[in-house]
Every structure is written in structure tokens, then in C-alpha cells.
Amino acid sequence: MSLASQIEEKLTATFSPQFIDVQCESHLHNVPAGSEMHFRVVLVSEVFASIRKVQRHQKVYAALADEMAGPIHALALHTYAPDEWDGEAPVSPECQGGSKEG
């Protein structure tokens, strides 16, 4: 199972989302080919109603504690309560890190 699938499975079990999208964005960064280290997560769940963004992110980090301690290097989170979700999340910015040409 890919790490992206593992992340999606854990978040689905924890948050029963109305919408979830987990994308590996490692290819956009200066990492070895085939790496699974950088992820973008869009998560819409009733669990997020009435709590602030920081608390939402803390809940996601707690659900992914094992992955955050190991293979995940970066996690872009876009968390919404159902009434906040308009069907779109911001696109990740271009990597500003080191050269991809190594």
C-alpha cells in the first residue's frame, strides 16, 4: 500500500470525511525519484465544525503521528467544516527549495 493510501485510510477512519483528497507532491521537490515524503491533504469533516484551524491541524497530526515521526517530511493541510467547503482548495505553491537538478 502506498503511503498516500495509508494516509487516506487513517484519515477516513478518524474523521469520516465528506470529502478527502490526498496527493503525493514529492515529485515537485528536490527528493529522490519515487519518494513519498511531501503530501497535500484536503479534508472536509463535521469534526472540524466549531474548532479553529490550529486545532484541526493538531487533530490531523495526532491521527498521523506514526507517519509524521517517520516518512512524512511535509504535509500541506486544507481542512474544512462542511459548511465552509466550496469544492476547491488552494493549489500548493512551487517549491522554493534547492535545485531539482541536484
Secondary structure as GFF3:
##gff-version 3
##sequence-region A 1 102
A	DSSP	alpha_helix	3	15	.	.	.	ID=ss1
A	DSSP	beta_strand	19	24	.	.	.	ID=ss2
A	DSSP	three_ten_helix	26	28	.	.	.	ID=ss3
A	DSSP	beta_strand	38	44	.	.	.	ID=ss4
A	DSSP	three_ten_helix	46	48	.	.	.	ID=ss5
A	DSSP	alpha_helix	53	63	.	.	.	ID=ss6
A	DSSP	alpha_helix	65	69	.	.	.	ID=ss7
A	DSSP	beta_strand	74	80	.	.	.	ID=ss8
A	DSSP	three_ten_helix	82	84	.	.	.	ID=ss9
###
